[in-house]
């Protein structure tokens, strides 16, 4: 198909610009986890932050890449190389990060409080 030819609607890939928001509680989760890693080894907190930034960028570009996980509303994106997951909701063009939680934590009470 040449550049001047049009495509059928079914052939066009869905591209949407998402607005990514981080709740205050999730921002506190980020800081707590990064500080914990930095206390273990200088520079490890920065490495953790880079992994978190990569996952956030991915989620904000393709938020529906992860299945629904909690109450048919919250999705879970696991971080590479760290035992943490991001929990987020998608509504229209808004991705809201509600938590960053350790994978061995009982997440249900936390998510129950943070997701309305």
ZIJO-V570696 format. One record per pair of residues at least 24 apart in sequence whose ideal C-beta (glycine too) atoms are under 7 Angstrom apart, sorted by the first residue. I is the first residue (numbers start at 1). J is the second residue. D is the distance in whole Angstrom. If there is no record, write none. Layout:
BEGIN
I	J	D
I	J	D
END
This chain:
BEGIN
16	93	6
17	93	7
18	60	5
18	63	6
18	93	5
18	94	7
18	95	5
19	93	6
19	94	5
20	56	7
20	60	4
20	95	5
20	97	7
21	94	6
21	96	5
21	97	7
22	97	5
23	96	7
23	97	7
23	98	5
23	114	7
25	99	7
25	114	6
26	97	5
26	98	6
26	99	5
26	100	6
29	99	6
29	100	4
29	101	7
30	100	6
33	84	6
33	100	6
48	82	6
51	79	5
51	80	6
51	81	6
51	82	6
52	79	6
55	79	5
55	86	6
59	86	6
59	88	6
59	95	6
60	95	5
63	88	7
63	90	5
63	95	5
64	90	6
70	111	5
71	115	7
73	115	6
74	98	7
74	111	6
74	115	6
87	111	6
89	115	7
END
